[in-house]
Amino acid sequence: MSRTEAFATKISPEIKQALDYVCQKLGLRKNFVVEAALREKIEDLLDTDDLRAAIGEGGTFRPWKTQRKSCVSIG
């Protein structure tokens, strides 16, 4: 059995209304929808951070034509 913890936050009435509507219409639990949304957003934020770091480490930009030519000459 997985452990859970309580989490409370304030949201706008519009978001609460939309959550209520979606959950009622699709027969979903609010906890499920909120947790899924948080997981997806956290993953997006981490991906964005990784991309920023990769761009920062990259130094220079190589246009696709240049990159493709170097790949073709290897193979």
C-alpha positions as CSV (number, residue, x, y, z in Angstrom):
1,M,0.0,0.0,0.0
2,S,1.4,3.4,-1.0
3,R,1.7,6.2,1.5
4,T,0.0,9.5,1.0
5,E,0.3,12.9,2.6
6,A,-2.1,15.7,2.8
7,F,-1.4,18.8,0.8
8,A,-3.4,22.0,0.9
9,T,-3.3,25.1,-1.3
10,K,-5.5,28.0,-2.4
11,I,-6.8,28.1,-6.0
12,S,-9.0,30.5,-7.9
13,P,-12.7,29.8,-7.9
14,E,-12.5,29.4,-11.7
15,I,-9.9,26.6,-11.4
16,K,-12.0,24.9,-8.7
17,Q,-15.1,25.1,-10.8
18,A,-13.2,23.6,-13.8
19,L,-11.8,20.8,-11.7
20,D,-15.3,20.0,-10.3
21,Y,-16.8,20.0,-13.8
22,V,-14.1,17.8,-15.3
23,C,-14.2,15.3,-12.4
24,Q,-18.0,15.1,-12.5
25,K,-18.2,14.8,-16.3
26,L,-15.4,12.1,-16.6
27,G,-16.1,10.3,-13.3
28,L,-12.6,11.0,-11.9
29,R,-11.5,11.7,-8.4
30,K,-10.1,15.2,-7.7
31,N,-7.0,13.7,-6.0
32,F,-6.2,11.8,-9.1
33,V,-6.5,14.8,-11.4
34,V,-4.5,17.1,-9.2
35,E,-1.8,14.6,-8.6
36,A,-1.5,13.8,-12.3
37,A,-1.4,17.5,-13.2
38,L,1.3,18.1,-10.6
39,R,3.4,15.2,-11.8
40,E,3.2,16.4,-15.4
41,K,4.0,20.0,-14.5
42,I,7.0,18.9,-12.3
43,E,8.3,16.8,-15.2
44,D,7.9,19.8,-17.6
45,L,9.8,22.1,-15.3
46,L,12.6,19.6,-14.8
47,D,12.8,19.1,-18.6
48,T,13.0,22.8,-19.1
49,D,15.7,23.2,-16.5
50,D,17.7,20.3,-18.2
51,L,17.3,22.0,-21.6
52,R,18.6,25.3,-20.2
53,A,21.6,23.6,-18.7
54,A,22.3,21.8,-22.0
55,I,22.1,25.0,-24.0
56,G,24.4,26.7,-21.5
57,E,26.9,23.9,-21.8
58,G,26.6,23.7,-25.6
59,G,28.5,26.9,-26.3
60,T,27.9,27.1,-30.0
61,F,24.9,26.4,-32.3
62,R,25.4,24.2,-35.3
63,P,22.8,24.6,-38.1
64,W,21.1,21.4,-39.2
65,K,22.8,21.4,-42.6
66,T,26.2,21.4,-41.0
67,Q,25.2,18.8,-38.5
68,R,23.7,16.6,-41.2
69,K,26.9,16.8,-43.4
70,S,29.1,15.7,-40.5
71,C,26.7,12.8,-39.8
72,V,26.6,11.7,-43.5
73,S,30.4,11.8,-43.8
74,I,30.8,9.5,-40.7
75,G,28.5,6.8,-42.1
